[in-house]
Amino acid sequence: MIYLDHQASTPTDSRVVQAMLPFFTEHCGNPASRHHSPGSFASEAVETARRQVANLIGARSPREILFTSGATEAINLALKGIAKANASGGRHLITSMIEHKATLDACARLEAQGFEVTRLPVDCLGRVSPQDVESAIRPDTLLVSLLHGHNEVGTLQPVGEIGAICRGRGVLFHVDAAQTAGKVPLDVEAAKIDLCSISAHKFHGPKGVGALYVRLRPRIAIEPLLDGGGQERGLRSGTLNVPGIVGLGVACELALHDMDQEGERLTLLRNRLFERLSEAVAGLTLSGHPSERLPGNLNVSFPIEDSYDLMMRLPDLAVSAGSACSSGSMEPSHSFRAMGIPDSIARSAIRFGLGRFTTPDDIERAADMVIRAVLRLPVSGSIG
Ligand SMILES: *Cc1c(COP(=O)(O)O)cnc(C)c1O
């Protein structure tokens, strides 16, 4: 099996697993029980991980990192927490039409509770225009929330430019960096980001753990989603997932260590895959930005009716439909629609996601498999 679905999830690096293991058994302390040594040992491990996460995204202080169960929770805490704690100052939020479900659904729930949401359009490559952000900001705008790297088409947003606009207008800026943390340089200070969500399993860490960066100064009021023991500065109650947090920390360190080389390596492999496919199959369409995109992402539409027909013929290749339809419906994704991509292109799109353990040989074999399968399928628009 060749695994090319790294935008969905990644294998946990064995160095991450090794670092986590003792925290299931020997080091069983609750980090809140700092009065004994197992507790203080666990607490120190959590604080090390906090520094590692802060370091990956350029946070000034480890205290700006809150651990969560993943990016979905981090996004919900950022959006709902900000909206509810600051409703007296305004009830307007700005996001885009191509966000992850976590953002879209959190926004829809806030709307049902009396908040107003502007969903910005994108161009055909999936980019939000900074000018559109600027003109959407109103006196009652609390927050702009945008994803950094798109989970389907891989397009990167100009977060630095948008961060400067938000800061200039006194509006908070949240970035969903679930696809970019650990893969693309991201500096919350330079980009003037106030809140940032990340997820360990998207960059070779374990599933079920992530973090929300919350700028300390000036203080940002957030209402917690959970009530309880008051962990994480009262913003995220619940006993910390120590093994997961240790794993997240090590995943950050590993990713930071060779981010540039790994980005170049994945870009070359990704380009090689596209070159192989386009040489063999006429009429391919690349979706997303040709250069401003995640290094390991390729989203290609084939001249066939439906990407599911193709995936059924690729039992040894793990990829996803490029236009991830929600809950098994055959509708193209909201993101493809927002980019103005015809439904026929959306329906025949495959997303290839490369990762740390993808080899040149994997790419050649994957290309062989796909080419063989495509050439056996009827061309779209043809009879039968
Ligand atoms: C995966 C992903 C999420 C959700 O992260 P989880 O940790 O799996 O909850 C949010 N946003 C984007 C862009 C993602 O790719």
The ligand as a Gaussian input file, in Angstrom:
#p B3LYP/6-31G(d) Opt

LIG

0 1
 C       -7.422000      18.497000       9.803000
 C       -7.837000      19.906000       9.780000
 C       -8.585000      20.460000      10.833000
 C       -9.078000      19.626000      11.989000
 O       -8.014000      19.136000      12.767000
 P       -8.266000      17.948000      13.814000
 O       -7.069000      18.008000      14.702000
 O       -8.300000      16.694000      12.995000
 O       -9.509000      18.211000      14.539000
 C       -8.905000      21.790000      10.757000
 N       -8.522000      22.558000       9.729000
 C       -7.806000      22.068000       8.694000
 C       -7.398000      22.977000       7.577000
 C       -7.450000      20.728000       8.689000
 O       -6.758000      20.244000       7.660000

